[in-house]
Structures are given as C-alpha cells and as structure tokens.
Amino acid sequence: MNDKKIKKKNLVKKSQNISKWYNEVVSRAKLVDQSEVKGAMIMRANSFEIWEQIKKVLDGWFKDYGVRNYYFPMLIPHYLLEKEKEHLKGFSPELAVVTHAGGKDLKEPYVLRPTSETIIYKTFADWIESYRDLPFLINQWCNIVRWEKRTYPFLRTSEFLWQEGHTAHKTKEQAKNMTLRALKWYEKIYKDYLAISSYVGIKSEQEKFAGAKKTYSIEIVVPNGKALQAATSHNLGDNFSKVFNINFLDKKGKKNHPFQTSWGLSTRSIGGLILVHGDDAGLIIPPKIAPNQVVIITVPCKDKKDQERVEKYSKEIMAELEKNNFRVILDSDNNHGFGFKINNWELKGIPLRLEIGANEVKNKKLTLARRDNFKKQEVERDQLINEVTSKLEMIQNNLLKKSQDIRNNMTIEVDDYEEFKKIAQGSKKFIRAFWCGNKKCENNIKHETKFSTRVLEIDQLDKKEKGKCIYCGRKADHKWLFAQSY
Amino acid sequence: MNDKKIKKKNLVKKSQNISKWYNEVVSRAKLVDQSEVKGAMIMRANSFEIWEQIKKVLDGWFKDYGVRNYYFPMLIPHYLLEKEKEHLKGFSPELAVVTHAGGKDLKEPYVLRPTSETIIYKTFADWIESYRDLPFLINQWCNIVRWEKRTYPFLRTSEFLWQEGHTAHKTKEQAKNMTLRALKWYEKIYKDYLAISSYVGIKSEQEKFAGAKKTYSIEIVVPNGKALQAATSHNLGDNFSKVFNINFLDKKGKKNHPFQTSWGLSTRSIGGLILVHGDDAGLIIPPKIAPNQVVIITVPCKDKKDQERVEKYSKEIMAELEKNNFRVILDSDNNHGFGFKINNWELKGIPLRLEIGANEVKNKKLTLARRDNFKKQEVERDQLINEVTSKLEMIQNNLLKKSQDIRNNMTIEVDDYEEFKKIAQGSKKFIRAFWCGNKKCENNIKHETKFSTRVLEIDQLDKKEKGKCIYCGRKADHKWLFAQSY
C-alpha cells in the first residue's frame, strides 16, 4: 500500500478481523508493499532484516553440521521437470514460463524454479561417484516462483525467499535421520527464536510433497484457529536418484542409488510470527530474532540544555548496550510528539523500549517499557545491562508461553463427526481425531468442512491406539490433527 | 564439467593459454559446473563461500553507512522498463521474458530483472514524500538475468548474483558524493580484501549505464592485458525521478525531484580474483577473503600410534587457530597420497598450508607452506599464532604487490596511433592515450582495434592537460585508458 494513503486512524482490532488486521499491520509497520507484479510483495527493510536474522541462525546450524551452500540457476528446462511424474504433476499448475530470451523464441521453454530438486539432482549424478562422497549435504538460499491464485503477504506470494537443503545418503536410515535432523532445526528456530510453539509431525499420503516418500511438517496454530504449514522436510527415498540416475559405488564396488532428502523454510515464517504474536497495537517481535531488540526514545524537553543532556545520556546508553551485543536503535527525532513515537515503535514491535527524559538523566535512571505486556518500570542506570538482559528474556519466555497457550487452547479432541462439522463451521480450532488413513474419508472431510489433515504428531507415530475413524467408523490406529489451512 | 570426466593430467599453463587455463581451473577447483541452462553456471560451495565472504564485508560497510536491505520482485512488467527510453534500449537485447504463468498466457509480459531501477523507483515514488525521508538508501542482494551471447563462468553468465544499491538525495552534490562513496567501497574491497589493484575512473558517454548521467567504474587489468569491468557506480541525476514521478517537499514546501544513484558489484568479482592471482598450480585466494585461510594436512605415518599422535596434534592446532578466529580446514584423509593432497589444496588456492607428520609432533614443530611462492618453513609449535598471522599478512601483501606490478607493467602510454594498433594486434596492454572526447574517434578506434575506452582515471578528472587526440589529432584535455574488454 502507498504510504501516503495509509490512514492515520487506529488499527482494526486483531480479535475483530484478523485478516484485515494482518493486512493493515504489514503495511503500517512498513514490512511489505504491494508491487506491480501480481501476488509478489516488496519486502521492506523492516521485514527483510527479520529474514536476515532467521537466515543467520539457520545458516550457522547448517554449516556446523557440514551442509555447504551452493547456488543453482533459477531457470529449469521443462524437460527436467518432466522426469519425476508426481513432481511435475504437483507443480505444473503453478509454473511461470520463460518462452523468449535474447530477442528470440526459445526452442525449449524454461520454468522459474518452483523448487530445485530436478536441476540439482541432475547434477548430483555428475558429482556423486563413491560411498566416500556421501553424505552429500548442500543448501541454497534463493528466490522461488509459484503462481498462486490467492495471495497474502508472506503467507502465499507468487515469489518468495527460502532455503532448500538437498542431501544424498548411503542408507535409508541415514536419509530418515537427516529428514528428522532438518525438522528439529525448524522446530527449534520456531520455538527458541520465533517463540512459536508448533505441531511437528508427518503429512498424509495426499498432503505430502510431490515426489517424496514421506513429508514431515511444522504446523503453526494461528490465533483464529487456522493452520499454517511453516516448514517441511521430505524423505525422498530413491525416487529422484532413480530417475536422475544418481549412483555410488559401495565398498564392495557395487552400484547403488543413494537415498535423498530435501527440506525448506521460507519467508512465510515471518507471516507466522506476525499472526501469532501481534496485538491490537501492532507487531511484536521476539527479542532473539528482532533486528532491533531495544529502542531508546528521548522525551522532548522544553529546556535546550536538558535536551542536550538527554541526547548525550541516550547515546551513552546506546553505546553501552551495543558493546554488550544488544541490537539497539535510537529515536531522538523531535519532529514528532512523544506519543506518536511510542505508537510508532509499538506498531513496529520492538520488544523493549527505553524512555529517557530530563528526570531520568537527573536521577541516573531509565524507564523500561515491555512491548508484550506494556508494563513500565523505572530502573537504576547502573543496572542497565542486567535489567535489559532479564527483561528481554522475560519477553521471549512470555511470548513462547502465550503461543503454547494459543496452541493448546485452540486444539480440541473430537470423536463425533457432527461436533467436528460444528467447529469447522463456527470459530475454528485444530481438531485431534481418529482417522483410518483412507484417502476417501480424508477427501470427504475436506470437501464437507474445508478441514484437511495437518499432521500425525511425531511422538504418536510409534504408538498404536484403538479407535474408530471419525468419518467412516472403521478401525483407526492414530489420532490425526485436522484444521483449515491458511 | 562432469567431475568424472576431468582428466587427471596437468593443468595447461596460465601463460600459455589463459582462457583454457581459466576454464580448467574453475572446473578442477570445483568452483563451478555447467548447468542445463544456456550460459548459466552452477556455483559450487568452493566459489559460493568466496561470495559469502565478499557479501559479509560489503554488507557490513553498507549497514554502517545507513543503507538498509530490501527485496524487490525479480519479475518486472515490461511497461515499467519502457518508461526510461535509454534504459530500455540498453537492456532490450538481453531480456528473458515470462509470457505464461499459472496455466495461462499473460496479458502483459514480465521480464526477469536485468537490473532493478525501474521496479524500485516506481515504489520510491510512494515512499518518498518529504526532505525528511532523504537520503533514502537501500540495497538488495539478488539474482540477475541477462541473456548474453558469449558466456564465461563468473565473467559473463546469463544469470549471476550481485548487490544493487539504490539511493535518493536532496541535492546533486549529495548524489555525486554517494556515487563516489560506493566507488570507494568497491575500490577498497578489491584492494584490501581481493588484493587486486584496479583503475578507478569515469566511463565515456557511450560506455555509461543506460539511463545514467555519469557512470564510474572499477577496471581490473587481467594478466593477458585485457580489461575486466569489476563494479560500477552510477550518478543517475534526476533521469529516473522525473519519469517515475518521485518528488519530495523541501523545507519551504516546494516539490522537487530527488537526485539518485545506483551501484553494483557481482559474482564477476570472483572471476577477477581467479584471473589475477591464479598460477600454473591453480587458484590462489587472498587470505582476507579466503573461506579457508589455512589447510592442515597430515603426513601419512607407517606406525599406527604415530598416526594417532599426528591426528591429535593436528586437531589441537586446528582448535587453537579457530579460537583465534582463523578459518581452517583439516585434511586427515589417508585414502590419498600426501602428494595428491598437496596438489589438491594448491589447486583450490588455500593461502597457507600446515604440514604435520610424526617429526613435527616429536619436535613440537610445524611446517608452513605458502601458496603464493611455495616457500616452506619449519616453525616452533608455540609460535603458531604469531607465525600464521604474519604469514597470512605477507601473502595478502605479496598478492597485492603482484597485482600492482601486473597493472603497472601492463599499462603503456602511447601517443601514436600506429603504435596503438600494433599493441592491439599483438600482446594486449592497457593503453593510456589522449582522446578528444568525440564519439566518432572512440567508435573508429573500437572498430579498428577492438579497444574501447575503459575510464578516465578519477585523479585526472580535474586536471587539464594539453594534448592531441590519438585518433584525429585535435585538441584533447585528458588521457583515457583504452583496452580490450573481457
């Protein structure tokens, strides 16, 4: 949205209309802007810097594990995509196609990568020769194009940014472990950094990635009860290594197909963060992922000398915080009123605010205001680092706690299909219910309620319960999570 | 190239055939691989990690200066490109075009960004309102598509990675300063990190960026005497702010067009690094930009106990180096002979090698081998950090010195056009010669010799000399640098 057109009136309340609230917050907090390209957003610095934080954390973990970064072309010849039939079928409707380049019509069209399995695995066949080359662990950070009909900023856009890990292993077991390893990273970054409690589990056969043996997923419970698939990790088995003719010689000199995995997390994660943590005042960014953890706001003074003292004091405090590795921003702008400044930084979700005026300078104090609960407290100047450290920790923990509460409160066990339908029609929730595993029941439920299977939770995989399918009443071993997808 | 097909024979000599040498080095050192896409390369970890180092350094400087990272869509509607006529004309022949998406023909085609001025400045018009919004300083790290006819890995590829800075300023003067500020960053990263001495100057009217008022450029002298344009910084004046209707209100409330700049450095920089520093043994990466600055190689031992001691000692040394922030890799592979291992790490250009065998362990010593001059030296174990620090510094300085020598030795002052033509036909050099500034002379010289104007050096801009144009003999104020472009 054009900044000039953003109305100065209050935000709509999140609880009243979360969709409208979301669209207003992403514009007003200057996270995104609409572009001239259908369904593609412009990521402004305020959101791109969150992505940089996410990237830094994940990239560090990947590298520590021995995953190396590569970069593959974004154009994929259509014939490569045709090699794995399921994969092609899954992505065909969403492709954007280059038919013309350098002033000429192309003989063979290129598609903009909707994911890079095909172009990467074509090359794996050249690179992998022997068991010594395995495991082969790579990743790339890149842009992806999927031509979606309905789009929302971050959640579903025709272009987005992500990382995609691609690996090859000697054994099935190792591939499975890698799939789960990636899933753990995703669960951890959501829990420990984005302060989001998720459901982690396995997708149904129908909902899995086109071309995978098994797909695992992180599912976020949005406060309106809907589900956001927030990252996925695929055990590809030897599906792709067969069609792309990837082979390795084992110790005995025998040729084998390696077992593969792929896994990705995208800028959609920022949408999850906004939806889960935001409130009626705007965005709330968890301290561990916040590009700016602390904003120092100067209180305007009538006396010019006071003003100078306030600014000097603020800069000293900023320097001390930065020295201690906090990410800090200083707002000493006097063109706007104090109230406007507070609203502005609350809107943008900076977790901790330090207010500094003439009184604070005189008494060697600071006023701290938490973004998560709006509580203000005056503290001693010499307690700066201790207080900021502990407040940021408290905010981080409190946000996670709130997210856990949302998750738990928005999940309900149901064993009656009439009740299931009522929830689907009314205010939505995650429903945990027995399902027999039959595709027909899954399809009928989706058709009748818009609720799809989200996951079978990972800690339930090895347990068998005795139950009856909520739809057909036949024997069911597991309770699955159902919800309406974002 | 398929790894399996790379012949085990020696590299061609750089001095014999630099083009062939280059292609062999980029394959053998596993920097790139060919892809299924015409002219697009796959960046393997060994080159992508160099790009990550470059990115880290530049990104830090940009951020310290107040430039913030954004991300804009990679698709640009064709009508946006049409707004600035010169810009369109310049990029038209190289465009790749999406005509089909989501199963439908598009009404309006999208081009893959050949650069992002148009899509970014369309939005600047929405974001910039008042003088308080200026300077507006943004950057993006992204992929770029230009459909080139002749391609070389890194130097000219149909897709490449770069950063593009885009700024808007209140005054002409401020825009000029920003253009020069970016140019300084580029000169500095080449000199202080990539150890490459360049020519820095202004492009001729014909060679400037399509849509710019002035283009400044960093030109690298390749050892074969050819020129590599290694980064550019454009003073756009108000060319784009006029056509995209970008306005700001000044303090008096008057509407003005801001003055703009754009500047970029790409993965081509890696090509420059390879060409300038490589030798007959392969790549040489300057320590300050090397993803791995030190490789520790274990010498195979006959005695198993010795082998264990060697490995333990090597790991201790690696840990100590890492603790001191060196980037280190350990090669304790015993499947390959010691000679093979040495050749392999020389090929990959790791600046410093530590050899550790039973003798080193027994005598508490280390053997250090410099990649730049192959000199070996035994040093005391307790001098590890001092020795590695000083050796890496010496290597960095030596590489820069060599690059300065190449630059100076490959540049010649010429005042006679017959001599100019001889150099152009024979072994190439950079030629410094008077030129009157007339487009016709420039075109004729290019047509007759393939030599184009590279730059008028920046320290010559304000000096006026008395000379005669090397082509037409008319009055000329400046000596320009001419060379054959890569």
Interface residues (C-beta under 8 A of the other chain):
Chain A: N2 D3 K4 D33 S35 E36 V37 A40 M41 I42 M43 R44 A45 F48 E49 W51 E52 R68 N69 Y70 Y71 F72 P73 M74 L75 I76 P77 L80 S92 P93 E94 L95 A96 V97 V98 T99 H100 A101 G102 G103 P109 Y110 L112 I119 K122 T123 D126 W127 E129 R132 I138 C142 N143 V145 W147 E148 K149 S158 E159 L161 N335
Chain B: N2 D3 K4 D33 S35 E36 V37 A40 M41 I42 M43 R44 A45 F48 E49 W51 E52 R68 N69 Y70 Y71 F72 P73 M74 L75 I76 P77 L80 S92 P93 E94 L95 A96 V97 V98 T99 H100 A101 G102 G103 P109 Y110 L112 I119 K122 T123 D126 W127 E129 R132 I138 C142 N143 V145 W147 E148 K149 S158 E159 L161 N335
